[in-house]
Amino acid sequence: MSAVRFRLLAAAVTLPVLIAALGACGYGSKAKKDTAGGVAPKGAKVDGLDQVRIGLFGNTTHATPLIGLQKGFFQKELGGTEVKPSVFNAGPAEIEALNSGAIDIGWIGPSPSINGFAKSHGRSLKIISGSASGGVSLVVNPEKIKSLDDLKGKTIATPQLGNTQDVALLHYLAGRGYKVDATTGTGEVTVQRTDNKVMPTAFKQGSIDAAWVPEPTASKLVAAGGKALLDETKLWKNGKFVITHVIVSQQFLKEHPKAVEAVLRGSVKTNAWIRSRPAEAQNALNDKLADSKIAGQSLPPDVIAPAFKNIEVTDDPLAATLQKQTDYAVQAGLLAKPDLKGIYDLTLLNKVLKAEGRPQVDDAGLGSE
């Protein structure tokens, strides 16, 4: 397998391989440990485990784990084994925690998953389920950008060099004929890497003209006077692409498949509940975000409503779109082509789906032998 590489400026600090990135929309790099779930453990322990440690982000693209914790779906499936969440602010930190054994299972975005798999030569993790699709928009200052033909000479922000949204924007600009240096972000359009947490301020101050960002940042920018000019779902077949999926330590998967299956049952049941009760699910998500150990505050109505609506929860990992996202990073020159064969193991997910009377999902040829 080829090593992942970045082309760096001589003065730049060396970056981690592929996309020292956010999982979906990160805010820093540290985890908040020992966050209690919403329901106490009760009953027999699964696989004899005292706890299963899961990683997640405190934002709307991680609706499945947040709502699953809030409503007790995971704890119910794990019985006497405690579900023990840790909240992360960026993908690389979550991958590091998985590799070190600090967590067992994690909800995360595509870029750090590819990075972790490639960097470990296919030995660190497996993607075992989907979680969310969509939720990414190009939000513009309507006074500076009236249409998609007005991007030349403008400054467009993304969360981080090489992260999922950064790669998507670079691919989109290249497709429209704009020349941009992927590493520096300079060219006919300037791509400015800006942390999600400061992006609304930068937008209001006019230092950026637009942003290609995930939820809830996109809805925050709209609430600040921006206009969502392009929904990324319009660029994908059937309007679906992976923004968050579920990974597991290969060692944990091998040693505790019953526990992994229990978590996946909780995930599938959470997603079904979200689809059946969207209004209640939105409230549950916002209540969990208000937890001081998650995000510390709920989102205002004009942000949580569109942010939640723009994300589709899904059990399907949408594997074909992961391959395309990887290809886009390679085409941009940010990534040496990795071998993703074996990155998926959907055996337990399909077992759970079958038991629920649901269609099985496909790994697009990237599953285990």
ZIHUDA-V53875 format. One record per helix or strand of 2 or more residues. SS is the DSSP state (H for helix, E for strand). FROM is the first residue (numbers start at 1). TO is the last residue. If there is no record, write none. Layout:
((SS FROM TO) (SS FROM TO))
//
This chain:
((E 31 36) (H 46 48) (E 51 57) (H 60 70) (H 73 78) (E 82 88) (H 91 100) (E 105 108) (H 110 119) (E 125 134) (E 136 140) (H 148 150) (E 155 158) (H 164 175) (E 190 193) (H 196 205) (E 210 214) (H 217 223) (E 227 231) (H 232 235) (H 237 239) (E 242 249) (H 250 255) (H 257 276) (H 278 289) (H 301 309) (E 311 313) (H 319 331) (H 347 355))
//
